[in-house]
Amino acid sequence: MASITQASLPTLDRLKASVPDDLDVQKVAQGWFNTFAEHVQQGNVRGMLDLMLGDAWWRDILALTWDFRTFYSKEKIRKFLADRLGQAQISSLKLVVGSEALQRLYPDLAWIQAFFTFDIAVGHALGIVRLVPTSSGEWKAHTILTLLEGLKGHPELVGSLREQQPNHDKWQEKRRREIECEDEDPKVIIIGAGQSGLDVAARLKYLGVKSLIIEREPRVGNLWRKRYEALCLHDTVYYDHMPYLPFPPTRPVSPAPKLADWLENYAHVMELDIWLSTNIIDTKQDPSMHKWTVTVRCADGTERTVVANHLVFAIGLGGGTLRMPSIPGAEEFQGKMLHSGQFTSGRDYLGKKVVIVGACTSSHDIAKDMYDHGVDVTLFQRSSTYGRSVDKGANAMLSPLYHEGGDPDIADRITASFPVWQNHPMQKRVVKDIAAMDKETLDGLRRVGFRNMGPDDSGFMMLIWQKGGGYYLGACASRGASACAEWACRADVGASQLIIDGKIKLKNDVQIKCFTKRGLEFENGSMLDADAVIFATGYGDPRDPIKKVIGEELGKQLKPI
C-alpha cells in the first residue's frame, strides 16, 4: 500500500457506461453474486478476477489473512487469492437479501452496494461488494471487503448467552478476585484506560478472554479531566458509541469532564479489570512460549509480575508525549512557556499578552477561551490550516452513515470497506461541497492566511490519515451567535469569526527566528511581545513510549502509525 499515492473513482465517463432507468438492482446483484460464489467454491481465481475491474480493490480484515490488508489491482488480488483462498476454506456464501442498493453519490458516480455472509474454517465473516457498470453492460466489482465477524465456538456472551443466575452475596468478592487476577492470569494486558483501551477490554471480556488494563492515572478518564477547561468534543456521539453501552440519546456532544466521568462509569458498569496508579517497570518477551512477562509498580508501592500472551497499547495517537519545537533563545525569555496540554484556563492570564504557536483545533479553542476572558491573544500560524464547519461540514461527510437513529455497527463496516486511497478522490469532491457551504467564512479565513484544503485538496480526512493534525473543526458558516449556540460547545464556533474580525490576532507572514527577553523575534526582524507563549504543536510519535516499554530492539519492528 505504501506505493499507492493516487486512485481514480469509477466514474461513468471513465467506464464509458451508464445506469439504465429501469435497472433491476436485485437481479444484477444476485446474478453477480451467484457467479462469484460458484467461482469461490471451485477455487477458480481466474473466474473471480473476471468479475472485477482492472483497478479493483479488495480489503481483508482478519477473514482470509489474519491481518488488516488492502490489495489494489487484479494482479495483487490474484496473488492474494492464490495464496489464501484455499486455506480459508470458504463456505455457506449467501447474499443478504434486502441489502442490495443503487447508490448515486454524484451524477457521474453510481454503484450497487450489497452485503454477503460466509463461513471460513475458524469463523463467520461478512462481505461488502460495490458493483459498477461497464461499457459492455456487465456490472463488475470495484471494491470488495471481507471481514471476520466471529470465531466458531467463541460467541459474544450477550443476550441469551449472558450470565443468567443471580449472584447472592458473592458479587463483590468475585469482582475483587477478578481485578486482582487471583484465580487466572490475563491473556491480554492492555496499556491505557482511555476509550480504545476500554473498548478492547469490554469486547474481550464478553468473548470470554480475560484482560487486565494497566493505567498510570489514579482515575479512569483523567487525561480528559486534565486538559483545558474549555475543551469539548467537536463531534457527535453517533460514531463514538462504545460496545454494549451506547451514549444516551440526551447528549449529542460531550464536554471533556463529562466524557471523563462517562469512561469511568463505563469501566465500572462493564466490570473491567483495571489496575490504577500503576506503572510498568519492565517487560520481557519469551518468543518460544509466546508470552510476555510484565512487572509493574502498583498504587501501594508494591511490585507485581503478570504473565500474558499479548500486549495491547491503547495510549493515543500521540502517546501523551508533548511535542515542543526547539527555538533559539528560549532560555532568555522572561515570560511563561508551556504546551497546550499543560494549559488550564484563560483566567490565569488576565492582563497578559499571550502568543499561541500553532493554528489547529487546540490553538483555536485556547485562543477563543483567552478572548472570552479579555486576554490579548495572538495566533502564530506556522503553516496553512484546513478549516471547515462542524455543523454543515460534518453533516456532508458523515450523515449518510452516522446520524441520529442510525446503526453504528453497520456504518463502521461500510466505512471499513472503503480503502483509504480510494477515499482520496472522493474527499476532494466532498471538500468542494463543504467549501461551497462555508464560502463566506472560508473566504474570510483565506484573507488572513488559512489557505489549506488538505493534501491535494482532499481535506480533513486525509489530514487525519496522513498526519493526525493540520485542521480546525469549527469554522461556523456565518450563522450568527444565537443560531450557532447549539454548536458552541462542540465547535467553539466563535474562533474563526474572531480571527476574521481581528479580535483574535493572527501572524502568519514569516517564521520565528528566536526568543527575546520580551517575546519572539521573526525572520523579517519584526517583534511580538508576550508574557506567555503556548505551543499548540501536537504530540510526539506514539512509537516512542511503546519503545520505552518493550525496548529499542523490539521497537524497531514497529511500523509508522
C-alpha positions as CSV (number, residue, x, y, z in Angstrom):
1,M,0.0,0.0,0.0
2,A,2.9,2.4,0.5
3,S,3.4,2.6,-3.3
4,I,-0.2,3.8,-3.8
5,T,-0.4,7.5,-3.9
6,Q,-3.4,8.1,-6.2
7,A,-6.6,6.2,-7.2
8,S,-9.3,7.0,-9.6
9,L,-13.0,7.0,-8.9
10,P,-15.1,4.6,-11.1
11,T,-17.0,7.4,-12.8
12,L,-19.4,6.7,-15.6
13,D,-17.3,8.7,-18.0
14,R,-14.2,6.7,-17.2
15,L,-16.1,3.4,-17.5
16,K,-17.9,4.6,-20.7
17,A,-21.0,3.3,-19.1
18,S,-24.5,4.4,-18.0
19,V,-27.1,3.3,-15.5
20,P,-30.4,2.3,-17.1
21,D,-33.5,3.9,-15.7
22,D,-35.2,0.5,-15.4
23,L,-32.3,-1.2,-13.7
24,D,-33.3,-4.3,-11.6
25,V,-30.8,-3.8,-8.8
26,Q,-31.6,-7.1,-7.0
27,K,-31.3,-9.1,-10.2
28,V,-27.9,-7.6,-11.0
29,A,-26.6,-8.1,-7.5
30,Q,-27.9,-11.6,-7.2
31,G,-26.6,-12.6,-10.7
32,W,-23.1,-11.3,-10.0
33,F,-23.0,-12.9,-6.5
34,N,-24.2,-16.3,-7.8
35,T,-21.3,-16.4,-10.2
36,F,-18.9,-15.1,-7.7
37,A,-19.9,-17.8,-5.1
38,E,-19.6,-20.5,-7.7
39,H,-16.0,-19.5,-8.5
40,V,-15.1,-19.2,-4.9
41,Q,-16.4,-22.7,-4.1
42,Q,-14.5,-24.1,-7.1
43,G,-11.3,-22.2,-6.2
44,N,-11.4,-20.6,-9.6
45,V,-9.3,-17.4,-9.1
46,R,-9.4,-16.5,-12.8
47,G,-13.2,-16.6,-12.8
48,M,-13.3,-14.4,-9.7
49,L,-11.0,-11.9,-11.3
50,D,-13.2,-11.8,-14.4
51,L,-15.9,-10.3,-12.2
52,M,-13.7,-7.4,-11.2
53,L,-12.5,-4.2,-12.7
54,G,-8.8,-4.0,-13.6
55,D,-8.2,-1.5,-10.9
56,A,-10.4,-3.2,-8.3
57,W,-9.7,-3.1,-4.5
58,W,-10.0,-6.0,-2.0
59,R,-9.8,-5.2,1.7
60,D,-9.4,-8.1,4.1
61,I,-9.8,-7.6,7.8
62,L,-8.7,-10.8,9.5
63,A,-11.0,-13.1,7.5
64,L,-8.6,-14.5,4.9
65,T,-5.2,-13.1,6.0
66,W,-5.4,-12.8,9.8
67,D,-4.3,-9.3,9.2
68,F,-5.5,-5.9,8.0
69,R,-4.6,-5.9,4.3
70,T,-5.6,-3.9,1.2
71,F,-4.9,-5.2,-2.3
72,Y,-5.1,-3.0,-5.3
73,S,-5.4,-4.2,-8.9
74,K,-6.2,-7.6,-10.4
75,E,-2.6,-8.7,-10.2
76,K,-2.2,-8.0,-6.5
77,I,-5.6,-9.6,-5.8
78,R,-4.7,-12.7,-7.9
79,K,-1.6,-13.3,-5.8
80,F,-3.6,-12.8,-2.6
81,L,-6.3,-15.2,-3.6
82,A,-3.9,-17.8,-4.9
83,D,-2.2,-17.8,-1.5
84,R,-5.2,-17.5,0.8
85,L,-8.4,-18.8,-0.9
86,G,-7.8,-22.5,-0.4
87,Q,-6.5,-22.1,3.2
88,A,-9.5,-20.0,4.3
89,Q,-12.0,-22.8,3.3
90,I,-14.8,-20.5,2.4
91,S,-18.3,-22.0,2.6
92,S,-22.0,-21.1,3.0
93,L,-21.9,-18.0,0.9
94,K,-25.2,-16.1,1.0
95,L,-26.3,-12.7,-0.3
96,V,-28.0,-10.7,2.4
97,V,-31.4,-10.2,0.8
98,G,-32.5,-6.5,1.0
99,S,-29.0,-5.2,1.3
100,E,-28.8,-4.5,-2.4
101,A,-29.0,-0.8,-3.1
102,L,-28.2,1.5,-6.0
103,Q,-26.3,4.5,-4.6
104,R,-25.9,7.6,-6.7
105,L,-23.3,9.8,-5.0
106,Y,-22.9,12.2,-7.9
107,P,-24.4,12.5,-11.3
108,D,-21.3,10.7,-12.8
109,L,-20.8,8.2,-9.9
110,A,-23.0,5.3,-9.1
111,W,-22.7,1.7,-7.8
112,I,-24.7,-1.1,-6.4
113,Q,-23.7,-2.0,-2.9
114,A,-24.6,-5.4,-1.4
115,F,-23.7,-7.4,1.7
116,F,-23.0,-11.1,1.9
117,T,-22.1,-13.6,4.6
118,F,-19.9,-16.7,4.6
119,D,-18.1,-19.1,6.8
120,I,-14.4,-19.8,6.9
121,A,-12.6,-22.7,8.7
122,V,-12.4,-21.0,12.0
123,G,-15.3,-18.5,12.0
124,H,-18.1,-16.4,10.5
125,A,-17.5,-13.5,8.1
126,L,-19.2,-10.6,6.3
127,G,-18.6,-9.3,2.9
128,I,-19.4,-6.0,1.2
129,V,-19.2,-5.5,-2.6
130,R,-19.7,-2.5,-4.8
131,L,-20.6,-3.2,-8.4
132,V,-20.2,-0.6,-11.2
133,P,-21.4,-0.7,-14.8
134,T,-19.1,-1.2,-17.7
135,S,-19.2,-0.3,-21.4
136,S,-20.3,-3.9,-22.2
137,G,-23.3,-3.7,-20.0
138,E,-21.8,-6.0,-17.4
139,W,-21.6,-5.0,-13.7
140,K,-18.2,-5.7,-12.1
141,A,-16.8,-5.3,-8.6
142,H,-14.8,-2.2,-7.9
143,T,-14.3,-2.8,-4.1
144,I,-14.7,-6.0,-2.0
145,L,-14.4,-6.2,1.7
146,T,-14.1,-9.5,3.7
147,L,-14.3,-9.1,7.4
148,L,-14.1,-11.7,10.2
149,E,-17.2,-11.3,12.4
150,G,-16.5,-14.0,15.0
151,L,-14.7,-17.3,15.8
152,K,-16.6,-20.6,15.9
153,G,-17.1,-21.7,19.5
154,H,-16.5,-18.3,20.9
155,P,-19.7,-16.3,20.7
156,E,-20.2,-13.0,22.5
157,L,-21.7,-13.5,25.9
158,V,-24.7,-11.2,25.3
159,G,-28.4,-11.7,25.1
160,S,-29.5,-15.2,25.8
161,L,-25.8,-16.2,26.4
162,R,-25.2,-13.8,29.2
163,E,-24.9,-14.9,32.9
164,Q,-28.5,-15.9,33.9
165,Q,-28.0,-16.8,37.5
166,P,-28.3,-14.3,40.4
167,N,-25.2,-13.9,42.5
168,H,-26.3,-13.6,46.1
169,D,-23.8,-12.0,48.4
170,K,-20.8,-13.1,46.2
171,W,-20.5,-10.4,43.6
172,Q,-18.2,-8.1,45.4
173,E,-15.7,-10.8,46.4
174,K,-15.9,-12.2,42.8
175,R,-15.0,-8.8,41.4
176,R,-12.2,-8.3,43.9
177,R,-10.6,-11.7,42.9
178,E,-11.1,-10.9,39.2
179,I,-9.4,-7.5,39.4
180,E,-6.5,-8.9,41.4
181,C,-6.1,-11.8,39.0
182,E,-6.1,-14.2,41.9
183,D,-7.6,-17.2,40.0
184,E,-6.5,-16.5,36.4
185,D,-3.7,-14.7,34.7
186,P,-4.9,-12.3,31.9
187,K,-4.5,-13.5,28.4
188,V,-4.1,-9.8,27.3
189,I,-2.6,-6.8,29.0
190,I,-3.9,-3.5,27.8
191,I,-1.8,-0.4,28.5
192,G,-4.1,2.6,28.8
193,A,-7.6,3.0,30.1
194,G,-8.9,5.6,27.6
195,Q,-11.8,4.9,25.2
196,S,-9.9,2.5,23.0
197,G,-8.5,0.5,25.9
198,L,-11.9,0.2,27.5
199,D,-13.4,-0.8,24.2
200,V,-10.9,-3.6,23.7
201,A,-11.3,-4.8,27.3
202,A,-15.1,-4.9,27.0
203,R,-15.0,-6.8,23.7
204,L,-12.5,-9.4,25.1
205,K,-14.4,-9.8,28.4
206,Y,-17.6,-10.7,26.6
207,L,-15.8,-13.1,24.3
208,G,-14.6,-14.9,27.4
209,V,-11.0,-13.7,27.2
210,K,-9.6,-12.3,30.4
211,S,-7.7,-9.0,30.1
212,L,-6.1,-6.5,32.5
213,I,-5.8,-2.8,31.9
214,I,-2.7,-1.0,33.3
215,E,-3.4,2.7,33.9
216,R,-0.9,5.1,35.4
217,E,-3.6,7.7,36.4
218,P,-5.5,7.3,39.7
219,R,-8.8,7.5,37.9
220,V,-10.2,6.4,34.5
221,G,-10.8,9.4,32.3
222,N,-8.1,11.7,33.9
223,L,-6.5,12.6,30.7
224,W,-9.7,14.3,29.8
225,R,-10.0,15.9,33.2
226,K,-6.5,17.3,33.0
227,R,-7.0,19.2,29.7
228,Y,-8.0,22.8,29.4
229,E,-11.4,23.6,30.9
230,A,-13.0,24.8,27.7
231,L,-12.3,21.5,25.9
232,C,-15.3,19.8,24.4
233,L,-15.6,17.1,21.8
234,H,-16.2,18.5,18.3
235,D,-18.2,15.6,17.1
236,T,-21.4,13.9,17.9
237,V,-21.9,10.6,19.7
238,Y,-23.4,9.0,16.5
239,Y,-20.0,7.5,15.6
240,D,-18.4,7.4,19.1
241,H,-20.6,4.8,20.8
242,M,-18.8,2.2,22.9
243,P,-19.5,-1.6,22.9
244,Y,-22.7,-2.8,24.7
245,L,-23.4,0.6,26.3
246,P,-24.2,3.4,23.8
247,F,-24.3,7.0,24.9
248,P,-27.7,8.1,26.0
249,P,-30.0,9.8,23.4
250,T,-29.9,13.0,25.6
251,R,-26.4,14.0,24.8
252,P,-25.2,14.8,21.2
253,V,-21.8,16.1,22.3
254,S,-19.7,15.9,25.5
255,P,-17.6,18.4,27.4
256,A,-14.3,16.8,28.4
257,P,-15.1,16.3,32.1
258,K,-18.4,14.7,31.3
259,L,-16.7,12.3,28.9
260,A,-14.2,11.5,31.6
261,D,-17.0,10.6,34.0
262,W,-18.7,8.5,31.3
263,L,-15.5,6.5,30.7
264,E,-15.1,5.9,34.4
265,N,-18.7,4.8,34.8
266,Y,-18.4,2.6,31.7
267,A,-15.4,0.7,33.3
268,H,-17.5,0.1,36.4
269,V,-20.7,-0.9,34.7
270,M,-18.9,-3.3,32.2
271,E,-16.9,-4.8,35.1
272,L,-13.5,-4.2,33.5
273,D,-10.4,-5.3,35.4
274,I,-8.1,-2.2,35.9
275,W,-5.1,-1.5,38.0
276,L,-5.0,2.3,38.6
277,S,-2.0,4.3,39.6
278,T,0.2,1.5,38.2
279,N,3.4,1.9,36.2
280,I,5.2,-0.6,34.1
281,I,8.8,-1.2,35.3
282,D,9.9,-4.0,33.0
283,T,8.7,-6.2,30.2
284,K,10.3,-9.4,28.8
285,Q,9.1,-11.5,25.8
286,D,9.6,-15.2,25.5
287,P,9.2,-15.8,21.8
288,S,9.3,-19.6,22.2
289,M,6.4,-19.6,24.7
290,H,4.6,-16.6,23.1
291,K,4.4,-15.0,26.4
292,W,5.0,-11.5,27.9
293,T,6.3,-11.1,31.5
294,V,5.3,-7.7,32.8
295,T,6.5,-6.2,36.1
296,V,4.5,-3.2,37.4
297,R,4.6,-1.0,40.5
298,C,1.1,-0.7,42.0
299,A,-0.6,2.2,43.7
300,D,0.6,1.0,47.2
301,G,4.3,0.8,46.0
302,T,4.4,-3.0,45.8
303,E,5.7,-4.7,42.7
304,R,3.8,-7.4,40.9
305,T,4.6,-9.6,37.9
306,V,2.0,-10.7,35.4
307,V,2.3,-13.1,32.5
308,A,0.2,-12.7,29.4
309,N,0.0,-13.8,25.8
310,H,-0.5,-10.3,24.3
311,L,0.3,-6.7,24.9
312,V,-2.1,-4.0,23.5
313,F,-1.0,-0.4,23.6
314,A,-4.0,2.0,23.9
315,I,-2.0,5.1,24.5
316,G,-3.5,7.5,22.0
317,L,-2.2,8.8,18.7
318,G,0.5,10.9,20.2
319,G,1.3,8.7,23.1
320,G,0.9,11.6,25.5
321,T,4.3,13.0,24.6
322,L,4.2,16.8,24.3
323,R,5.9,18.0,21.1
324,M,7.7,21.3,21.6
325,P,9.8,22.9,18.8
326,S,13.3,24.0,19.6
327,I,13.6,27.7,19.2
328,P,16.9,29.6,19.9
329,G,17.0,31.9,22.9
330,A,14.3,30.1,24.9
331,E,16.5,30.4,28.0
332,E,16.4,34.2,27.6
333,F,12.6,34.5,27.6
334,Q,11.4,36.0,30.8
335,G,7.8,35.0,30.4
336,K,6.0,31.7,30.8
337,M,6.4,28.9,28.2
338,L,4.1,25.9,28.1
339,H,2.4,23.3,25.8
340,S,-1.3,23.3,25.1
341,G,-1.5,20.0,27.0
342,Q,-0.5,22.0,30.1
343,F,-2.9,24.9,29.7
344,T,-5.9,25.1,32.0
345,S,-7.9,28.4,31.6
346,G,-7.7,31.9,30.2
347,R,-8.4,33.3,33.6
348,D,-4.8,32.6,34.6
349,Y,-3.6,35.2,32.0
350,L,-5.8,38.2,32.8
351,G,-4.0,41.4,31.8
352,K,-1.3,39.4,29.9
353,K,-0.2,39.2,26.3
354,V,-0.3,35.7,25.0
355,V,1.1,34.2,21.8
356,I,-0.2,30.7,20.7
357,V,2.2,28.9,18.4
358,G,0.1,26.7,16.1
359,A,-3.3,27.2,14.4
360,C,-5.3,24.0,14.6
361,T,-8.0,22.8,16.9
362,S,-6.4,23.2,20.4
363,S,-5.0,26.6,19.5
364,H,-8.4,27.8,18.3
365,D,-10.1,26.6,21.4
366,I,-7.4,28.2,23.7
367,A,-7.5,31.5,21.7
368,K,-11.3,31.6,22.0
369,D,-11.0,31.0,25.7
370,M,-8.4,33.7,26.1
371,Y,-10.6,36.2,24.2
372,D,-13.6,35.3,26.4
373,H,-11.5,36.2,29.4
374,G,-10.4,39.5,27.9
375,V,-6.8,38.4,27.2
376,D,-4.8,40.0,24.4
377,V,-4.1,36.9,22.3
378,T,-2.3,36.3,19.0
379,L,-2.2,33.1,17.0
380,F,1.0,32.4,15.1
381,Q,0.2,30.2,12.1
382,R,3.4,28.3,11.1
383,S,1.8,26.6,8.1
384,S,-1.6,26.5,6.4
385,T,-4.6,25.0,8.3
386,Y,-7.6,23.3,6.8
387,G,-10.8,24.6,8.4
388,R,-14.4,23.6,8.0
389,S,-17.7,23.9,9.9
390,V,-18.8,21.2,12.2
391,D,-22.5,21.5,11.6
392,K,-22.5,21.7,7.7
393,G,-19.1,20.0,7.2
394,A,-19.7,17.1,9.5
395,N,-23.2,16.6,8.0
396,A,-21.9,16.5,4.5
397,M,-19.2,14.0,5.4
398,L,-20.9,11.7,7.9
399,S,-24.6,11.9,7.8
400,P,-25.1,9.3,5.0
401,L,-23.7,6.7,7.5
402,Y,-23.6,8.2,11.0
403,H,-26.7,10.0,12.1
404,E,-29.5,10.1,14.7
405,G,-31.1,6.7,15.0
406,G,-28.5,5.1,12.7
407,D,-26.8,1.8,13.3
408,P,-23.1,2.5,14.0
409,D,-22.2,-1.2,13.7
410,I,-23.4,-1.2,10.1
411,A,-21.8,2.2,9.4
412,D,-18.5,1.1,10.8
413,R,-18.4,-1.9,8.4
414,I,-19.3,0.2,5.4
415,T,-16.6,2.8,6.4
416,A,-14.1,0.0,6.7
417,S,-14.9,-1.3,3.2
418,F,-13.5,1.9,1.6
419,P,-9.7,1.7,1.0
420,V,-8.0,4.8,2.4
421,W,-6.6,5.8,-1.0
422,Q,-10.0,5.3,-2.7
423,N,-11.3,7.9,-0.2
424,H,-8.8,10.4,-1.5
425,P,-10.5,11.4,-4.8
426,M,-13.9,11.1,-3.1
427,Q,-12.8,13.5,-0.3
428,K,-11.7,16.0,-3.0
429,R,-15.3,16.2,-4.1
430,V,-16.7,16.4,-0.6
431,V,-14.3,19.2,0.3
432,K,-15.5,21.3,-2.6
433,D,-19.1,20.7,-1.5
434,I,-18.2,21.8,2.1
435,A,-16.3,24.8,0.8
436,A,-19.3,26.0,-1.1
437,M,-21.5,25.7,2.1
438,D,-18.8,27.5,4.2
439,K,-17.9,30.0,1.5
440,E,-18.4,33.3,3.4
441,T,-16.4,32.1,6.4
442,L,-13.7,30.4,4.4
443,D,-13.3,33.4,2.1
444,G,-12.7,35.5,5.3
445,L,-10.2,32.9,6.6
446,R,-8.3,32.9,3.3
447,R,-7.9,36.6,3.5
448,V,-6.0,36.1,6.8
449,G,-3.9,33.1,5.7
450,F,-6.0,29.9,6.0
451,R,-5.4,28.6,2.5
452,N,-5.2,24.8,3.0
453,M,-7.7,22.4,1.6
454,G,-5.7,19.4,2.8
455,P,-3.4,17.1,0.9
456,D,-4.0,17.6,-2.8
457,D,-7.3,19.5,-1.8
458,S,-8.7,16.3,-0.1
459,G,-9.4,18.0,3.2
460,F,-9.8,16.8,6.8
461,M,-10.0,13.0,6.5
462,M,-6.7,12.7,4.6
463,L,-5.0,15.0,7.1
464,I,-6.2,12.6,9.8
465,W,-4.8,9.6,8.0
466,Q,-1.5,11.2,7.0
467,K,-0.5,13.3,10.0
468,G,-3.2,13.3,12.6
469,G,-3.5,17.1,12.6
470,G,-3.4,20.3,10.5
471,Y,-7.1,21.1,10.7
472,Y,-9.7,23.1,12.7
473,L,-13.2,21.8,13.1
474,G,-15.1,24.8,13.9
475,A,-15.4,27.3,11.1
476,C,-19.0,28.3,11.5
477,A,-20.6,29.4,8.3
478,S,-22.0,32.8,9.1
479,R,-25.0,31.9,11.2
480,G,-24.7,34.4,14.0
481,A,-24.1,33.8,17.7
482,S,-27.6,32.8,18.6
483,A,-28.0,30.5,15.6
484,C,-24.7,28.8,16.5
485,A,-25.5,28.5,20.2
486,E,-26.4,24.8,19.9
487,W,-23.0,24.1,18.4
488,A,-21.0,26.4,20.7
489,C,-19.7,23.6,22.9
490,R,-18.9,21.3,20.1
491,A,-17.1,23.5,17.7
492,D,-16.1,26.5,19.8
493,V,-17.7,28.2,16.8
494,G,-16.7,31.8,17.5
495,A,-12.9,31.3,16.9
496,S,-13.0,31.6,13.1
497,Q,-15.1,34.7,13.0
498,L,-13.0,36.3,15.8
499,I,-9.9,35.7,13.6
500,I,-11.6,37.2,10.6
501,D,-12.7,40.2,12.6
502,G,-9.2,40.7,14.1
503,K,-10.3,40.1,17.6
504,I,-8.0,37.2,17.8
505,K,-4.8,38.5,16.2
506,L,-3.0,36.4,13.6
507,K,0.6,36.4,12.5
508,N,1.5,34.1,9.6
509,D,3.7,36.0,7.2
510,V,7.1,34.9,8.4
511,Q,8.8,32.2,10.6
512,I,10.1,32.6,14.1
513,K,13.8,33.4,14.4
514,C,14.3,33.3,18.1
515,F,13.0,34.2,21.5
516,T,13.9,37.5,23.1
517,K,13.6,38.5,26.7
518,R,10.2,40.1,26.0
519,G,8.8,37.7,23.4
520,L,9.5,36.5,19.9
521,E,11.6,37.8,17.0
522,F,10.8,36.8,13.5
523,E,13.0,36.3,10.4
524,N,11.9,39.6,8.9
525,G,13.0,41.5,12.0
526,S,9.5,42.0,13.4
527,M,8.9,41.5,17.1
528,L,6.0,40.2,19.1
529,D,5.8,40.9,22.8
530,A,4.4,38.1,25.0
531,D,4.0,37.4,28.7
532,A,3.3,33.8,27.8
533,V,3.9,31.6,24.8
534,I,1.7,28.5,24.4
535,F,2.8,25.8,22.0
536,A,-0.2,24.1,20.4
537,T,2.2,22.0,18.4
538,G,0.7,18.5,18.9
539,Y,2.1,15.3,20.3
540,G,5.0,13.1,19.5
541,D,5.5,9.7,17.8
542,P,3.3,7.1,19.6
543,R,6.1,4.6,18.9
544,D,8.4,6.3,21.4
545,P,6.6,5.5,24.6
546,I,6.0,2.0,23.3
547,K,9.7,1.5,22.8
548,K,10.2,2.5,26.4
549,V,8.1,-0.4,27.4
550,I,9.2,-3.1,25.0
551,G,12.8,-2.0,24.4
552,E,14.5,-0.5,21.4
553,E,15.2,-3.8,19.7
554,L,11.6,-4.9,19.5
555,G,10.6,-1.3,18.9
556,K,12.5,-1.4,15.6
557,Q,9.7,-3.7,14.3
558,L,7.0,-1.1,14.8
559,K,5.7,0.5,11.7
560,P,4.7,4.2,11.4
561,I,1.3,4.8,13.0
